[in-house]
């Protein structure tokens, strides 16, 4: 790790994550998979897509929406169910 706190090699964080997974006998999940899990969890908790976009470092929000919008299908069903209650 460099003195500025950043890994000295692009794979540094992935390698460190792999060490943590092995040390604590965690289910196999790549660092990139952990990133997707984090984003999916944030969406399930109704965090604004703009916030998620910024946290993931996506250049534009469209990339975030295109990657994760399928996760909001459940919300569409819930919205339909709520509307059906009115009828």
Phi and psi restraints in degrees (range 20) as a CNS / XPLOR table:
assign (resid 1 and name C) (resid 2 and name N)
       (resid 2 and name CA) (resid 2 and name C) 1.0 -73.9 20.0 2
assign (resid 2 and name N) (resid 2 and name CA)
       (resid 2 and name C) (resid 3 and name N) 1.0 161.9 20.0 2
assign (resid 2 and name C) (resid 3 and name N)
       (resid 3 and name CA) (resid 3 and name C) 1.0 -66.0 20.0 2
assign (resid 3 and name N) (resid 3 and name CA)
       (resid 3 and name C) (resid 4 and name N) 1.0 -18.3 20.0 2
assign (resid 3 and name C) (resid 4 and name N)
       (resid 4 and name CA) (resid 4 and name C) 1.0 -84.1 20.0 2
assign (resid 4 and name N) (resid 4 and name CA)
       (resid 4 and name C) (resid 5 and name N) 1.0 1.9 20.0 2
assign (resid 4 and name C) (resid 5 and name N)
       (resid 5 and name CA) (resid 5 and name C) 1.0 91.9 20.0 2
assign (resid 5 and name N) (resid 5 and name CA)
       (resid 5 and name C) (resid 6 and name N) 1.0 -5.0 20.0 2
assign (resid 5 and name C) (resid 6 and name N)
       (resid 6 and name CA) (resid 6 and name C) 1.0 -96.9 20.0 2
assign (resid 6 and name N) (resid 6 and name CA)
       (resid 6 and name C) (resid 7 and name N) 1.0 147.9 20.0 2
assign (resid 6 and name C) (resid 7 and name N)
       (resid 7 and name CA) (resid 7 and name C) 1.0 -59.7 20.0 2
assign (resid 7 and name N) (resid 7 and name CA)
       (resid 7 and name C) (resid 8 and name N) 1.0 145.8 20.0 2
assign (resid 7 and name C) (resid 8 and name N)
       (resid 8 and name CA) (resid 8 and name C) 1.0 -78.6 20.0 2
assign (resid 8 and name N) (resid 8 and name CA)
       (resid 8 and name C) (resid 9 and name N) 1.0 -11.6 20.0 2
assign (resid 8 and name C) (resid 9 and name N)
       (resid 9 and name CA) (resid 9 and name C) 1.0 -137.0 20.0 2
assign (resid 9 and name N) (resid 9 and name CA)
       (resid 9 and name C) (resid 10 and name N) 1.0 143.5 20.0 2
assign (resid 9 and name C) (resid 10 and name N)
       (resid 10 and name CA) (resid 10 and name C) 1.0 -53.9 20.0 2
assign (resid 10 and name N) (resid 10 and name CA)
       (resid 10 and name C) (resid 11 and name N) 1.0 -30.1 20.0 2
assign (resid 10 and name C) (resid 11 and name N)
       (resid 11 and name CA) (resid 11 and name C) 1.0 -86.5 20.0 2
assign (resid 11 and name N) (resid 11 and name CA)
       (resid 11 and name C) (resid 12 and name N) 1.0 1.5 20.0 2
assign (resid 11 and name C) (resid 12 and name N)
       (resid 12 and name CA) (resid 12 and name C) 1.0 -56.0 20.0 2
assign (resid 12 and name N) (resid 12 and name CA)
       (resid 12 and name C) (resid 13 and name N) 1.0 -46.0 20.0 2
assign (resid 12 and name C) (resid 13 and name N)
       (resid 13 and name CA) (resid 13 and name C) 1.0 -68.2 20.0 2
assign (resid 13 and name N) (resid 13 and name CA)
       (resid 13 and name C) (resid 14 and name N) 1.0 -39.4 20.0 2
assign (resid 13 and name C) (resid 14 and name N)
       (resid 14 and name CA) (resid 14 and name C) 1.0 -63.7 20.0 2
assign (resid 14 and name N) (resid 14 and name CA)
       (resid 14 and name C) (resid 15 and name N) 1.0 -41.8 20.0 2
assign (resid 14 and name C) (resid 15 and name N)
       (resid 15 and name CA) (resid 15 and name C) 1.0 -65.8 20.0 2
assign (resid 15 and name N) (resid 15 and name CA)
       (resid 15 and name C) (resid 16 and name N) 1.0 -41.0 20.0 2
assign (resid 15 and name C) (resid 16 and name N)
       (resid 16 and name CA) (resid 16 and name C) 1.0 -64.2 20.0 2
assign (resid 16 and name N) (resid 16 and name CA)
       (resid 16 and name C) (resid 17 and name N) 1.0 -41.5 20.0 2
assign (resid 16 and name C) (resid 17 and name N)
       (resid 17 and name CA) (resid 17 and name C) 1.0 -60.9 20.0 2
assign (resid 17 and name N) (resid 17 and name CA)
       (resid 17 and name C) (resid 18 and name N) 1.0 -42.4 20.0 2
assign (resid 17 and name C) (resid 18 and name N)
       (resid 18 and name CA) (resid 18 and name C) 1.0 -60.3 20.0 2
assign (resid 18 and name N) (resid 18 and name CA)
       (resid 18 and name C) (resid 19 and name N) 1.0 -40.6 20.0 2
assign (resid 18 and name C) (resid 19 and name N)
       (resid 19 and name CA) (resid 19 and name C) 1.0 -61.5 20.0 2
assign (resid 19 and name N) (resid 19 and name CA)
       (resid 19 and name C) (resid 20 and name N) 1.0 -42.6 20.0 2
assign (resid 19 and name C) (resid 20 and name N)
       (resid 20 and name CA) (resid 20 and name C) 1.0 -64.1 20.0 2
assign (resid 20 and name N) (resid 20 and name CA)
       (resid 20 and name C) (resid 21 and name N) 1.0 -44.6 20.0 2
assign (resid 20 and name C) (resid 21 and name N)
       (resid 21 and name CA) (resid 21 and name C) 1.0 -58.8 20.0 2
assign (resid 21 and name N) (resid 21 and name CA)
       (resid 21 and name C) (resid 22 and name N) 1.0 -45.5 20.0 2
assign (resid 21 and name C) (resid 22 and name N)
       (resid 22 and name CA) (resid 22 and name C) 1.0 -68.4 20.0 2
assign (resid 22 and name N) (resid 22 and name CA)
       (resid 22 and name C) (resid 23 and name N) 1.0 -43.8 20.0 2
assign (resid 22 and name C) (resid 23 and name N)
       (resid 23 and name CA) (resid 23 and name C) 1.0 -61.6 20.0 2
assign (resid 23 and name N) (resid 23 and name CA)
       (resid 23 and name C) (resid 24 and name N) 1.0 -41.1 20.0 2
assign (resid 23 and name C) (resid 24 and name N)
       (resid 24 and name CA) (resid 24 and name C) 1.0 -100.6 20.0 2
assign (resid 24 and name N) (resid 24 and name CA)
       (resid 24 and name C) (resid 25 and name N) 1.0 11.1 20.0 2
assign (resid 24 and name C) (resid 25 and name N)
       (resid 25 and name CA) (resid 25 and name C) 1.0 52.9 20.0 2
assign (resid 25 and name N) (resid 25 and name CA)
       (resid 25 and name C) (resid 26 and name N) 1.0 45.8 20.0 2
assign (resid 25 and name C) (resid 26 and name N)
       (resid 26 and name CA) (resid 26 and name C) 1.0 -83.3 20.0 2
assign (resid 26 and name N) (resid 26 and name CA)
       (resid 26 and name C) (resid 27 and name N) 1.0 158.9 20.0 2
assign (resid 26 and name C) (resid 27 and name N)
       (resid 27 and name CA) (resid 27 and name C) 1.0 -58.9 20.0 2
assign (resid 27 and name N) (resid 27 and name CA)
       (resid 27 and name C) (resid 28 and name N) 1.0 142.8 20.0 2
assign (resid 27 and name C) (resid 28 and name N)
       (resid 28 and name CA) (resid 28 and name C) 1.0 -63.3 20.0 2
assign (resid 28 and name N) (resid 28 and name CA)
       (resid 28 and name C) (resid 29 and name N) 1.0 121.5 20.0 2
assign (resid 28 and name C) (resid 29 and name N)
       (resid 29 and name CA) (resid 29 and name C) 1.0 -152.6 20.0 2
assign (resid 29 and name N) (resid 29 and name CA)
       (resid 29 and name C) (resid 30 and name N) 1.0 124.8 20.0 2
assign (resid 29 and name C) (resid 30 and name N)
       (resid 30 and name CA) (resid 30 and name C) 1.0 -69.1 20.0 2
assign (resid 30 and name N) (resid 30 and name CA)
       (resid 30 and name C) (resid 31 and name N) 1.0 162.8 20.0 2
assign (resid 30 and name C) (resid 31 and name N)
       (resid 31 and name CA) (resid 31 and name C) 1.0 -61.8 20.0 2
assign (resid 31 and name N) (resid 31 and name CA)
       (resid 31 and name C) (resid 32 and name N) 1.0 -37.3 20.0 2
assign (resid 31 and name C) (resid 32 and name N)
       (resid 32 and name CA) (resid 32 and name C) 1.0 -65.5 20.0 2
assign (resid 32 and name N) (resid 32 and name CA)
       (resid 32 and name C) (resid 33 and name N) 1.0 -38.3 20.0 2
assign (resid 32 and name C) (resid 33 and name N)
       (resid 33 and name CA) (resid 33 and name C) 1.0 -63.3 20.0 2
assign (resid 33 and name N) (resid 33 and name CA)
       (resid 33 and name C) (resid 34 and name N) 1.0 -37.9 20.0 2
assign (resid 33 and name C) (resid 34 and name N)
       (resid 34 and name CA) (resid 34 and name C) 1.0 -62.5 20.0 2
assign (resid 34 and name N) (resid 34 and name CA)
       (resid 34 and name C) (resid 35 and name N) 1.0 -38.3 20.0 2
assign (resid 34 and name C) (resid 35 and name N)
       (resid 35 and name CA) (resid 35 and name C) 1.0 -61.6 20.0 2
assign (resid 35 and name N) (resid 35 and name CA)
       (resid 35 and name C) (resid 36 and name N) 1.0 -45.1 20.0 2
assign (resid 35 and name C) (resid 36 and name N)
       (resid 36 and name CA) (resid 36 and name C) 1.0 -65.4 20.0 2
assign (resid 36 and name N) (resid 36 and name CA)
       (resid 36 and name C) (resid 37 and name N) 1.0 -39.8 20.0 2
assign (resid 36 and name C) (resid 37 and name N)
       (resid 37 and name CA) (resid 37 and name C) 1.0 -61.4 20.0 2
assign (resid 37 and name N) (resid 37 and name CA)
       (resid 37 and name C) (resid 38 and name N) 1.0 -43.4 20.0 2
assign (resid 37 and name C) (resid 38 and name N)
       (resid 38 and name CA) (resid 38 and name C) 1.0 -59.3 20.0 2
assign (resid 38 and name N) (resid 38 and name CA)
       (resid 38 and name C) (resid 39 and name N) 1.0 -49.9 20.0 2
assign (resid 38 and name C) (resid 39 and name N)
       (resid 39 and name CA) (resid 39 and name C) 1.0 -61.3 20.0 2
assign (resid 39 and name N) (resid 39 and name CA)
       (resid 39 and name C) (resid 40 and name N) 1.0 -42.2 20.0 2
assign (resid 39 and name C) (resid 40 and name N)
       (resid 40 and name CA) (resid 40 and name C) 1.0 -62.7 20.0 2
assign (resid 40 and name N) (resid 40 and name CA)
       (resid 40 and name C) (resid 41 and name N) 1.0 -41.6 20.0 2
assign (resid 40 and name C) (resid 41 and name N)
       (resid 41 and name CA) (resid 41 and name C) 1.0 -64.6 20.0 2
assign (resid 41 and name N) (resid 41 and name CA)
       (resid 41 and name C) (resid 42 and name N) 1.0 -43.9 20.0 2
assign (resid 41 and name C) (resid 42 and name N)
       (resid 42 and name CA) (resid 42 and name C) 1.0 -61.0 20.0 2
assign (resid 42 and name N) (resid 42 and name CA)
       (resid 42 and name C) (resid 43 and name N) 1.0 -39.8 20.0 2
assign (resid 42 and name C) (resid 43 and name N)
       (resid 43 and name CA) (resid 43 and name C) 1.0 -65.7 20.0 2
assign (resid 43 and name N) (resid 43 and name CA)
       (resid 43 and name C) (resid 44 and name N) 1.0 -40.5 20.0 2
assign (resid 43 and name C) (resid 44 and name N)
       (resid 44 and name CA) (resid 44 and name C) 1.0 -64.7 20.0 2
assign (resid 44 and name N) (resid 44 and name CA)
       (resid 44 and name C) (resid 45 and name N) 1.0 -21.3 20.0 2
assign (resid 44 and name C) (resid 45 and name N)
       (resid 45 and name CA) (resid 45 and name C) 1.0 -98.5 20.0 2
assign (resid 45 and name N) (resid 45 and name CA)
       (resid 45 and name C) (resid 46 and name N) 1.0 14.6 20.0 2
assign (resid 45 and name C) (resid 46 and name N)
       (resid 46 and name CA) (resid 46 and name C) 1.0 61.7 20.0 2
assign (resid 46 and name N) (resid 46 and name CA)
       (resid 46 and name C) (resid 47 and name N) 1.0 32.6 20.0 2
assign (resid 46 and name C) (resid 47 and name N)
       (resid 47 and name CA) (resid 47 and name C) 1.0 -72.5 20.0 2
assign (resid 47 and name N) (resid 47 and name CA)
       (resid 47 and name C) (resid 48 and name N) 1.0 138.8 20.0 2
assign (resid 47 and name C) (resid 48 and name N)
       (resid 48 and name CA) (resid 48 and name C) 1.0 -58.1 20.0 2
assign (resid 48 and name N) (resid 48 and name CA)
       (resid 48 and name C) (resid 49 and name N) 1.0 135.9 20.0 2
assign (resid 48 and name C) (resid 49 and name N)
       (resid 49 and name CA) (resid 49 and name C) 1.0 -57.2 20.0 2
assign (resid 49 and name N) (resid 49 and name CA)
       (resid 49 and name C) (resid 50 and name N) 1.0 -33.6 20.0 2
assign (resid 49 and name C) (resid 50 and name N)
       (resid 50 and name CA) (resid 50 and name C) 1.0 -63.8 20.0 2
assign (resid 50 and name N) (resid 50 and name CA)
       (resid 50 and name C) (resid 51 and name N) 1.0 -40.6 20.0 2
assign (resid 50 and name C) (resid 51 and name N)
       (resid 51 and name CA) (resid 51 and name C) 1.0 -64.2 20.0 2
assign (resid 51 and name N) (resid 51 and name CA)
       (resid 51 and name C) (resid 52 and name N) 1.0 -45.4 20.0 2
assign (resid 51 and name C) (resid 52 and name N)
       (resid 52 and name CA) (resid 52 and name C) 1.0 -62.5 20.0 2
assign (resid 52 and name N) (resid 52 and name CA)
       (resid 52 and name C) (resid 53 and name N) 1.0 -42.5 20.0 2
assign (resid 52 and name C) (resid 53 and name N)
       (resid 53 and name CA) (resid 53 and name C) 1.0 -56.3 20.0 2
assign (resid 53 and name N) (resid 53 and name CA)
       (resid 53 and name C) (resid 54 and name N) 1.0 -46.8 20.0 2
assign (resid 53 and name C) (resid 54 and name N)
       (resid 54 and name CA) (resid 54 and name C) 1.0 -66.0 20.0 2
assign (resid 54 and name N) (resid 54 and name CA)
       (resid 54 and name C) (resid 55 and name N) 1.0 -40.7 20.0 2
assign (resid 54 and name C) (resid 55 and name N)
       (resid 55 and name CA) (resid 55 and name C) 1.0 -66.6 20.0 2
assign (resid 55 and name N) (resid 55 and name CA)
       (resid 55 and name C) (resid 56 and name N) 1.0 -35.7 20.0 2
assign (resid 55 and name C) (resid 56 and name N)
       (resid 56 and name CA) (resid 56 and name C) 1.0 -81.5 20.0 2
assign (resid 56 and name N) (resid 56 and name CA)
       (resid 56 and name C) (resid 57 and name N) 1.0 -14.7 20.0 2
assign (resid 56 and name C) (resid 57 and name N)
       (resid 57 and name CA) (resid 57 and name C) 1.0 79.6 20.0 2
assign (resid 57 and name N) (resid 57 and name CA)
       (resid 57 and name C) (resid 58 and name N) 1.0 20.8 20.0 2
assign (resid 57 and name C) (resid 58 and name N)
       (resid 58 and name CA) (resid 58 and name C) 1.0 -68.4 20.0 2
assign (resid 58 and name N) (resid 58 and name CA)
       (resid 58 and name C) (resid 59 and name N) 1.0 138.5 20.0 2
assign (resid 58 and name C) (resid 59 and name N)
       (resid 59 and name CA) (resid 59 and name C) 1.0 -62.2 20.0 2
assign (resid 59 and name N) (resid 59 and name CA)
       (resid 59 and name C) (resid 60 and name N) 1.0 -41.0 20.0 2
assign (resid 59 and name C) (resid 60 and name N)
       (resid 60 and name CA) (resid 60 and name C) 1.0 -136.7 20.0 2
assign (resid 60 and name N) (resid 60 and name CA)
       (resid 60 and name C) (resid 61 and name N) 1.0 159.4 20.0 2
assign (resid 60 and name C) (resid 61 and name N)
       (resid 61 and name CA) (resid 61 and name C) 1.0 -67.4 20.0 2
assign (resid 61 and name N) (resid 61 and name CA)
       (resid 61 and name C) (resid 62 and name N) 1.0 -24.8 20.0 2
assign (resid 61 and name C) (resid 62 and name N)
       (resid 62 and name CA) (resid 62 and name C) 1.0 -61.3 20.0 2
assign (resid 62 and name N) (resid 62 and name CA)
       (resid 62 and name C) (resid 63 and name N) 1.0 -36.9 20.0 2
assign (resid 62 and name C) (resid 63 and name N)
       (resid 63 and name CA) (resid 63 and name C) 1.0 -61.3 20.0 2
assign (resid 63 and name N) (resid 63 and name CA)
       (resid 63 and name C) (resid 64 and name N) 1.0 -43.1 20.0 2
assign (resid 63 and name C) (resid 64 and name N)
       (resid 64 and name CA) (resid 64 and name C) 1.0 -66.0 20.0 2
assign (resid 64 and name N) (resid 64 and name CA)
       (resid 64 and name C) (resid 65 and name N) 1.0 -46.2 20.0 2
assign (resid 64 and name C) (resid 65 and name N)
       (resid 65 and name CA) (resid 65 and name C) 1.0 -63.2 20.0 2
assign (resid 65 and name N) (resid 65 and name CA)
       (resid 65 and name C) (resid 66 and name N) 1.0 -44.5 20.0 2
assign (resid 65 and name C) (resid 66 and name N)
       (resid 66 and name CA) (resid 66 and name C) 1.0 -63.2 20.0 2
assign (resid 66 and name N) (resid 66 and name CA)
       (resid 66 and name C) (resid 67 and name N) 1.0 -33.5 20.0 2
assign (resid 66 and name C) (resid 67 and name N)
       (resid 67 and name CA) (resid 67 and name C) 1.0 -80.1 20.0 2
assign (resid 67 and name N) (resid 67 and name CA)
       (resid 67 and name C) (resid 68 and name N) 1.0 -36.2 20.0 2
assign (resid 67 and name C) (resid 68 and name N)
       (resid 68 and name CA) (resid 68 and name C) 1.0 -119.2 20.0 2
assign (resid 68 and name N) (resid 68 and name CA)
       (resid 68 and name C) (resid 69 and name N) 1.0 -2.3 20.0 2
assign (resid 68 and name C) (resid 69 and name N)
       (resid 69 and name CA) (resid 69 and name C) 1.0 -65.8 20.0 2
assign (resid 69 and name N) (resid 69 and name CA)
       (resid 69 and name C) (resid 70 and name N) 1.0 -24.0 20.0 2
assign (resid 69 and name C) (resid 70 and name N)
       (resid 70 and name CA) (resid 70 and name C) 1.0 -60.7 20.0 2
assign (resid 70 and name N) (resid 70 and name CA)
       (resid 70 and name C) (resid 71 and name N) 1.0 -21.3 20.0 2
assign (resid 70 and name C) (resid 71 and name N)
       (resid 71 and name CA) (resid 71 and name C) 1.0 -73.6 20.0 2
assign (resid 71 and name N) (resid 71 and name CA)
       (resid 71 and name C) (resid 72 and name N) 1.0 -13.1 20.0 2
assign (resid 71 and name C) (resid 72 and name N)
       (resid 72 and name CA) (resid 72 and name C) 1.0 -89.2 20.0 2
assign (resid 72 and name N) (resid 72 and name CA)
       (resid 72 and name C) (resid 73 and name N) 1.0 2.3 20.0 2
assign (resid 72 and name C) (resid 73 and name N)
       (resid 73 and name CA) (resid 73 and name C) 1.0 -57.2 20.0 2
assign (resid 73 and name N) (resid 73 and name CA)
       (resid 73 and name C) (resid 74 and name N) 1.0 -39.2 20.0 2
assign (resid 73 and name C) (resid 74 and name N)
       (resid 74 and name CA) (resid 74 and name C) 1.0 -59.4 20.0 2
assign (resid 74 and name N) (resid 74 and name CA)
       (resid 74 and name C) (resid 75 and name N) 1.0 -38.6 20.0 2
assign (resid 74 and name C) (resid 75 and name N)
       (resid 75 and name CA) (resid 75 and name C) 1.0 -66.6 20.0 2
assign (resid 75 and name N) (resid 75 and name CA)
       (resid 75 and name C) (resid 76 and name N) 1.0 -35.6 20.0 2
assign (resid 75 and name C) (resid 76 and name N)
       (resid 76 and name CA) (resid 76 and name C) 1.0 -63.1 20.0 2
assign (resid 76 and name N) (resid 76 and name CA)
       (resid 76 and name C) (resid 77 and name N) 1.0 -41.6 20.0 2
assign (resid 76 and name C) (resid 77 and name N)
       (resid 77 and name CA) (resid 77 and name C) 1.0 -64.8 20.0 2
assign (resid 77 and name N) (resid 77 and name CA)
       (resid 77 and name C) (resid 78 and name N) 1.0 -43.3 20.0 2
assign (resid 77 and name C) (resid 78 and name N)
       (resid 78 and name CA) (resid 78 and name C) 1.0 -60.6 20.0 2
assign (resid 78 and name N) (resid 78 and name CA)
       (resid 78 and name C) (resid 79 and name N) 1.0 -42.3 20.0 2
assign (resid 78 and name C) (resid 79 and name N)
       (resid 79 and name CA) (resid 79 and name C) 1.0 -62.9 20.0 2
assign (resid 79 and name N) (resid 79 and name CA)
       (resid 79 and name C) (resid 80 and name N) 1.0 -41.4 20.0 2
assign (resid 79 and name C) (resid 80 and name N)
       (resid 80 and name CA) (resid 80 and name C) 1.0 -63.2 20.0 2
assign (resid 80 and name N) (resid 80 and name CA)
       (resid 80 and name C) (resid 81 and name N) 1.0 -42.0 20.0 2
assign (resid 80 and name C) (resid 81 and name N)
       (resid 81 and name CA) (resid 81 and name C) 1.0 -62.5 20.0 2
assign (resid 81 and name N) (resid 81 and name CA)
       (resid 81 and name C) (resid 82 and name N) 1.0 -40.6 20.0 2
assign (resid 81 and name C) (resid 82 and name N)
       (resid 82 and name CA) (resid 82 and name C) 1.0 -63.3 20.0 2
assign (resid 82 and name N) (resid 82 and name CA)
       (resid 82 and name C) (resid 83 and name N) 1.0 -41.3 20.0 2
assign (resid 82 and name C) (resid 83 and name N)
       (resid 83 and name CA) (resid 83 and name C) 1.0 -66.2 20.0 2
assign (resid 83 and name N) (resid 83 and name CA)
       (resid 83 and name C) (resid 84 and name N) 1.0 -38.1 20.0 2
assign (resid 83 and name C) (resid 84 and name N)
       (resid 84 and name CA) (resid 84 and name C) 1.0 -62.9 20.0 2
assign (resid 84 and name N) (resid 84 and name CA)
       (resid 84 and name C) (resid 85 and name N) 1.0 -29.9 20.0 2
assign (resid 84 and name C) (resid 85 and name N)
       (resid 85 and name CA) (resid 85 and name C) 1.0 -62.6 20.0 2
assign (resid 85 and name N) (resid 85 and name CA)
       (resid 85 and name C) (resid 86 and name N) 1.0 -31.7 20.0 2
assign (resid 85 and name C) (resid 86 and name N)
       (resid 86 and name CA) (resid 86 and name C) 1.0 -68.6 20.0 2
assign (resid 86 and name N) (resid 86 and name CA)
       (resid 86 and name C) (resid 87 and name N) 1.0 -39.3 20.0 2
